Amino acid sequence: SKLCVKRFLRRARGVTAVEFALVGPLFLAMIFSTIDISIYFYKTSLLKNAVYSTARIVRTAQVFDAVAPDTPEDVFKKKLCDVVQVQFDCGTVEYDVRHFDDVADVKLSAPKYDKDGRTTNFVFDPGGAYKVTTVRLSMKFDPLVPWFDLLGITGAWKPGDAINSEPYIDPPHVIVR
């Protein structure tokens, strides 16, 4: 019986499988977490770029160059979709465009979400010439790994920008052809 125990302890068969069973899940968790964080930062960067691109068409009054039946919001949404369609479904990106008379008046409340993760307090009100306008975009992030909830990474992204509109014809014009 002592001989059987010594022989059993000397055998190395199955050691690799046991080691993988111990280390493998941690290794795979690190790999998937790295991929998830990379996707998160890539999409956040793309969303910030979309904020700058859409804020520019508001700042330079291009949103008011809508041709009927399009509205300024349609022009804004088209620009947004042109920028984000590389990676996102345009319908999943929500926007909040508000104007204020002065920088001191800018007070943005935190986005509120319904049970489906859609914003309930976002509006489209770009204002006009000499107004301070804010542009915020939001999109729900669904990570691959479940433990991102613990890090506070899940939920909506809220990149934003505050801009001062360029002087242009006031009131904003809409071209009807």
C-alpha positions as CSV (number, residue, x, y, z in Angstrom):
1,S,0.0,0.0,0.0
2,K,2.9,2.4,0.7
3,L,4.3,1.5,-2.7
4,C,1.1,2.3,-4.4
5,V,1.0,5.7,-2.7
6,K,4.6,6.5,-3.7
7,R,3.9,5.4,-7.3
8,F,0.8,7.6,-7.3
9,L,2.7,10.7,-6.1
10,R,5.5,10.2,-8.7
11,R,3.1,10.1,-11.6
12,A,2.8,13.4,-13.6
13,R,-0.1,12.3,-15.7
14,G,-3.0,14.8,-15.7
15,V,-0.9,17.5,-14.1
16,T,-1.3,19.8,-17.1
17,A,-5.1,19.4,-17.1
18,V,-5.2,20.2,-13.4
19,E,-3.0,23.3,-13.8
20,F,-5.1,24.5,-16.7
21,A,-8.3,24.0,-14.6
22,L,-6.8,26.2,-12.0
23,V,-5.1,28.9,-14.1
24,G,-7.2,28.8,-17.4
25,P,-10.3,30.6,-16.1
26,L,-8.3,33.5,-14.8
27,F,-6.3,33.7,-18.0
28,L,-9.5,33.7,-20.1
29,A,-11.1,36.3,-17.8
30,M,-8.1,38.6,-18.3
31,I,-8.2,38.1,-22.1
32,F,-11.9,38.9,-22.4
33,S,-11.6,41.8,-20.0
34,T,-8.8,43.3,-22.1
35,I,-10.9,42.9,-25.3
36,D,-13.9,44.4,-23.6
37,I,-12.0,47.4,-22.3
38,S,-10.5,47.9,-25.7
39,I,-13.9,48.0,-27.3
40,Y,-15.2,50.3,-24.6
41,F,-12.4,52.9,-25.2
42,Y,-12.7,52.6,-29.0
43,K,-16.4,53.2,-28.9
44,T,-16.1,56.0,-26.4
45,S,-13.5,57.7,-28.7
46,L,-15.9,57.3,-31.7
47,L,-18.8,58.7,-29.7
48,K,-16.6,61.7,-28.6
49,N,-15.7,62.3,-32.3
50,A,-19.4,62.3,-33.1
51,V,-20.0,64.9,-30.4
52,Y,-17.4,67.2,-32.0
53,S,-18.7,66.6,-35.5
54,T,-22.4,67.2,-34.6
55,A,-21.5,70.2,-32.4
56,R,-19.8,71.8,-35.3
57,I,-22.9,71.8,-37.5
58,V,-24.8,73.3,-34.7
59,R,-22.1,76.0,-34.0
60,T,-22.0,77.0,-37.7
61,A,-25.8,76.9,-38.1
62,Q,-25.7,74.1,-40.7
63,V,-28.5,72.4,-38.9
64,F,-30.7,75.2,-39.9
65,D,-30.0,74.6,-43.6
66,A,-32.7,72.0,-43.7
67,V,-34.6,71.6,-46.9
68,A,-38.3,70.8,-46.4
69,P,-39.6,68.3,-45.4
70,D,-36.4,67.8,-43.3
71,T,-36.1,69.6,-40.0
72,P,-32.9,70.8,-38.2
73,E,-33.2,67.7,-36.1
74,D,-33.1,65.6,-39.3
75,V,-29.9,67.3,-40.5
76,F,-28.4,66.8,-37.0
77,K,-29.4,63.1,-37.0
78,K,-28.0,62.5,-40.5
79,K,-24.6,64.0,-39.5
80,L,-24.7,61.9,-36.4
81,C,-25.4,58.7,-38.3
82,D,-22.7,59.5,-40.9
83,V,-20.2,59.6,-38.1
84,V,-21.3,56.6,-36.0
85,Q,-22.5,54.2,-38.6
86,V,-18.9,52.8,-38.8
87,Q,-19.4,51.0,-35.5
88,F,-22.9,51.6,-34.1
89,D,-26.5,51.3,-35.1
90,C,-27.4,55.0,-35.3
91,G,-30.8,54.3,-33.6
92,T,-28.9,53.3,-30.4
93,V,-27.2,56.7,-30.0
94,E,-29.3,59.3,-28.2
95,Y,-28.7,63.0,-28.2
96,D,-29.4,66.0,-26.1
97,V,-29.0,69.5,-27.7
98,R,-29.9,72.5,-25.5
99,H,-29.2,76.2,-25.7
100,F,-28.5,78.7,-23.0
101,D,-28.1,82.5,-23.1
102,D,-24.9,82.5,-21.2
103,V,-22.2,80.1,-20.0
104,A,-23.3,80.8,-16.4
105,D,-26.8,79.5,-17.2
106,V,-25.5,76.1,-18.3
107,K,-26.9,73.5,-15.9
108,L,-27.3,70.0,-17.2
109,S,-29.1,67.4,-15.2
110,A,-27.9,63.9,-15.2
111,P,-29.5,61.7,-17.9
112,K,-32.5,59.7,-16.7
113,Y,-33.2,56.3,-18.1
114,D,-36.3,54.1,-18.4
115,K,-36.3,50.3,-17.8
116,D,-35.0,49.7,-21.3
117,G,-32.0,52.0,-20.9
118,R,-33.4,54.8,-23.1
119,T,-33.1,58.4,-22.0
120,T,-36.2,60.2,-20.8
121,N,-35.0,63.8,-20.4
122,F,-33.1,64.5,-23.7
123,V,-34.3,67.2,-26.0
124,F,-33.3,68.9,-29.3
125,D,-33.3,72.6,-28.9
126,P,-30.2,74.1,-30.7
127,G,-31.1,77.8,-30.1
128,G,-29.7,80.4,-32.5
129,A,-27.0,82.9,-33.0
130,Y,-24.9,84.0,-30.0
131,K,-26.2,81.2,-27.8
132,V,-24.3,78.7,-25.8
133,T,-25.3,75.3,-26.9
134,T,-24.5,71.9,-25.3
135,V,-24.4,68.7,-27.2
136,R,-24.4,65.4,-25.3
137,L,-24.6,61.9,-26.8
138,S,-25.5,58.8,-24.8
139,M,-25.4,55.1,-25.7
140,K,-25.8,52.0,-23.6
141,F,-22.7,49.8,-23.2
142,D,-23.3,46.1,-22.9
143,P,-20.0,44.5,-21.9
144,L,-19.0,40.9,-22.8
145,V,-18.0,40.1,-19.2
146,P,-20.4,40.3,-16.3
147,W,-18.0,41.8,-13.7
148,F,-17.9,45.2,-15.3
149,D,-20.9,46.1,-13.3
150,L,-18.6,46.0,-10.2
151,L,-16.3,48.6,-11.9
152,G,-19.2,50.9,-12.9
153,I,-18.4,50.6,-16.6
154,T,-21.8,49.4,-17.7
155,G,-24.6,51.6,-18.6
156,A,-24.7,54.7,-20.8
157,W,-21.8,56.7,-22.0
158,K,-22.3,60.5,-21.9
159,P,-19.6,62.3,-23.8
160,G,-20.6,65.9,-24.2
161,D,-19.5,69.3,-25.5
162,A,-20.4,72.9,-24.8
163,I,-20.1,75.3,-27.7
164,N,-20.7,79.0,-28.4
165,S,-22.6,79.5,-31.6
166,E,-21.0,81.5,-34.4
167,P,-22.8,84.8,-35.4
168,Y,-25.1,84.0,-38.2
169,I,-28.4,85.3,-39.5
170,D,-30.9,85.4,-36.6
171,P,-33.5,84.0,-36.4
172,P,-32.2,80.8,-37.9
173,H,-33.4,80.2,-41.4
174,V,-35.0,77.2,-43.0
175,I,-34.7,76.9,-46.7
176,V,-37.9,75.7,-48.4
177,R,-37.6,74.6,-52.0
